Amino acid sequence: MTTSEQDRWSRVKNRLRSNVGEDVYTSWFARMDLEGVQDESVRLSVPTRFLKSWIQAHYAERVLSCWQAEMPEVHRIDLTVRSAVRPVVQPKEAPAPVEARRAPAPELRSTATAPVSANHDALGGSPLDPRLTFASFVIGRSNTLAHAAARQVAEGRRGDPVMFNPLYIHAGVGLGKTHLLQAVTWAGNSGNERKVLYLTAEKFMYGFVAALKTQTALAFKEALRGIDVLVIDDLQFLQGKSTQAEFCHTLNALIDAGRQVVIAADRPPSDLESLDDRVRSRLAGGLVVEMGSLGEELRHGILKSRVAAARTHHATFDVPEEVLHYLARAITHNGRDLEGAINRLLAHSKLNNQPVTLEMAEREVRDLIRPSEPKRIKIEDIQRVVARQYNVSRSDLLSSRRTANVVRPRQVAMYLAKTLTLRSLPEIGRRFGGRDHTTVLHAVRKIEALVSKDNALSEEVESLKRQLQE
Ligand SMILES: Nc1ncnc2c1ncn2[C@@H]1O[C@H](COP(=O)(O)OP(=O)(O)OP(=O)(O)O)[C@@H](O)[C@H]1O
C-alpha cells in the first residue's frame, strides 16, 4: 500500500469513528484493514465472517459514504474475511511454547472446531435444574418475545448464522430469566452437537479468580472461548475490573467467532452502572428483550404447570380450578411465590391426607398474599419504568442534560417518586443525580398542574403508576 493510500485510509477511519461513535467503532471497525483500492472499488478485510456480515448488514452505506467523502469516484466496497485474502504468515523465530502461542482474544477462529470437552468439563458450568426446560416454561404476553428469541437460539446448529448476539434478557426478580436461560442450555446441549455452557456471573467471576490463583487462567480462557453458546445469568453481579475486562474479551471473542452469547440480568444494559461503557454498548448491540410482570393468565398457566409437574410424583394430588383462580389472582408478586404456594398445598394435603380446598388454600398461602400491604416502590424502579416509557436511558434521567426529551421524563419520574414513595424532597433530589430539593419541588408542581389539564399526560402518568404498582 502506498503512503498516500495509507493516509487516505487513516482519514476514512477517522471519519467513520466520528460518524458511528467511539464505542461502535471499537466494537466493529477497529480490526478492519484496507487491502487495496482499484478504480472505483475499495477492498477491505475483517478477521471474521461474523464481522463481515454485521458490517454489511448495518454499516455498508456509512462505510461507502466515508470513502466517497475522501474519494468521490469510489462506488463499491468489497469486504472480505481476512484469512481468505491474506494467509497467516508463520513467525520466523523459534516456535514458542504451546501455551504462549495460543491466540489472544481476537484470533479465536482457530478454536472453532477444536475439541473442548476436557477444558469445558474442567470449567464446570453452574448447576442446572432439570425442571427448568422449554416444556415447563409457560408463554404469556409478557414473555412471548423473549421465549421466541431463546428458542431460536437454542435450536441453532453449529455454523448457522447467528441472528442476534448477544441475546440479552432482562426482568425483575422471579419473572423467569433463569428458567429461560436454563431451558436454552438444556435444549442446546440435548443434540450433543454444540457445547452450551451455563454460568452465573458469580461463577464466571470465581472461576476466573480461582484460575488466576492456580495459574491456569490461560486454559480457563481458552476453554471458555471454545464453547458454542455461552449463557450467563445474573450479569448484574459481575464485579471487579479484571473480571469485567476478561468478560469483555470473552464476549468480543465469542461474538466475533460467530458463537452465541445469551445473557440475563435484572436491568437493561444501560443501567448496569458498574460495567464499563464499551461492554454496555456491546451488550446493547444485540437483541435486548424485557420480560414484564406475570399477568394473571400467565400466573394461572404457571400454577397449572406446577400442579401437573407435582402430579408426576403424586398422582392423587389435585388442585381445583377455583383454587387455581384464587391463587392466580392473589399471588401477584413473582413466579417463586407461585411455586411456593403449590409446594405448600402439596405438603399440606399429603401430610394431612386431605384434598385441597379453597379454605385450605386461603389459610396456607396467607403470608404470600399480603393483601393490605401496598407494594413498596423504589426510586430505581420509577426511573427504570419512566426511562423505558420515554425511550431514554436511566443515566439520562440522572444527568444534567436539559433537552426537552429528557426534562419532561425526569420531571414525571420525580413527581412519581414524590407521590408513590415516602422519600423526602432532598432525598429524591439526591437520587436524581444530586439535585436540589427545590428542583424536585418545581418538577412535582409542574406535573401536578399539567396532569389536571393535559389528558394525554395524565393517561401516561396513570399507566406508569399501574406498571409500578402491578
Ligand atoms: N413463564 C414461566 N413459566 C413457568 N415457570 C415460570 C415462568 N416464569 C417464572 N417461572 C417460575 O418462577 C420461578 C422463578 O423464576 P426464575 O428463577 O427463572 O426467575 P428469575 O427471573 O431468574 O429471578 P431472579 O432475578 O431472582 O434470579 C421459577 O420456579 C420458575 O420456574
PDBQT file of the ligand as one rigid body, heavy atoms in Angstrom, charges set to zero:
ROOT
HETATM    1  N1  LIG A 501     -43.094 -18.294  32.201  1.00  0.00    +0.000 N 
HETATM    2  C1  LIG A 501     -42.859 -19.165  33.187  1.00  0.00    +0.000 A 
HETATM    3  N2  LIG A 501     -43.243 -20.462  33.053  1.00  0.00    +0.000 NA
HETATM    4  C2  LIG A 501     -43.037 -21.344  34.039  1.00  0.00    +0.000 A 
HETATM    5  N3  LIG A 501     -42.447 -21.048  35.206  1.00  0.00    +0.000 NA
HETATM    6  C3  LIG A 501     -42.047 -19.784  35.389  1.00  0.00    +0.000 A 
HETATM    7  C4  LIG A 501     -42.230 -18.778  34.403  1.00  0.00    +0.000 A 
HETATM    8  N4  LIG A 501     -41.751 -17.610  34.873  1.00  0.00    +0.000 NA
HETATM    9  C5  LIG A 501     -41.268 -17.877  36.089  1.00  0.00    +0.000 A 
HETATM   10  N5  LIG A 501     -41.462 -19.171  36.412  1.00  0.00    +0.000 N 
HETATM   11  C6  LIG A 501     -41.070 -19.848  37.650  1.00  0.00    +0.000 C 
HETATM   12  O1  LIG A 501     -40.891 -18.868  38.654  1.00  0.00    +0.000 OA
HETATM   13  C7  LIG A 501     -39.772 -19.182  39.466  1.00  0.00    +0.000 C 
HETATM   14  C8  LIG A 501     -38.777 -18.045  39.434  1.00  0.00    +0.000 C 
HETATM   15  O2  LIG A 501     -38.259 -17.954  38.108  1.00  0.00    +0.000 OA
HETATM   16  P1  LIG A 501     -36.718 -17.703  37.803  1.00  0.00    +0.000 P 
HETATM   17  O3  LIG A 501     -35.857 -18.310  38.853  1.00  0.00    +0.000 OA
HETATM   18  O4  LIG A 501     -36.477 -18.084  36.396  1.00  0.00    +0.000 OA
HETATM   19  O5  LIG A 501     -36.690 -16.139  37.983  1.00  0.00    +0.000 OA
HETATM   20  P2  LIG A 501     -35.529 -15.088  37.719  1.00  0.00    +0.000 P 
HETATM   21  O6  LIG A 501     -36.131 -14.072  36.823  1.00  0.00    +0.000 OA
HETATM   22  O7  LIG A 501     -34.299 -15.758  37.276  1.00  0.00    +0.000 OA
HETATM   23  O8  LIG A 501     -35.341 -14.468  39.162  1.00  0.00    +0.000 OA
HETATM   24  P3  LIG A 501     -34.023 -13.844  39.866  1.00  0.00    +0.000 P 
HETATM   25  O9  LIG A 501     -33.904 -12.468  39.343  1.00  0.00    +0.000 OA
HETATM   26  O10 LIG A 501     -34.359 -13.866  41.313  1.00  0.00    +0.000 OA
HETATM   27  O11 LIG A 501     -32.866 -14.706  39.513  1.00  0.00    +0.000 OA
HETATM   28  C9  LIG A 501     -39.209 -20.482  38.942  1.00  0.00    +0.000 C 
HETATM   29  O12 LIG A 501     -39.750 -21.513  39.688  1.00  0.00    +0.000 OA
HETATM   30  C10 LIG A 501     -39.723 -20.530  37.519  1.00  0.00    +0.000 C 
HETATM   31  O13 LIG A 501     -39.842 -21.847  37.060  1.00  0.00    +0.000 OA
ENDROOT
TORSDOF 0
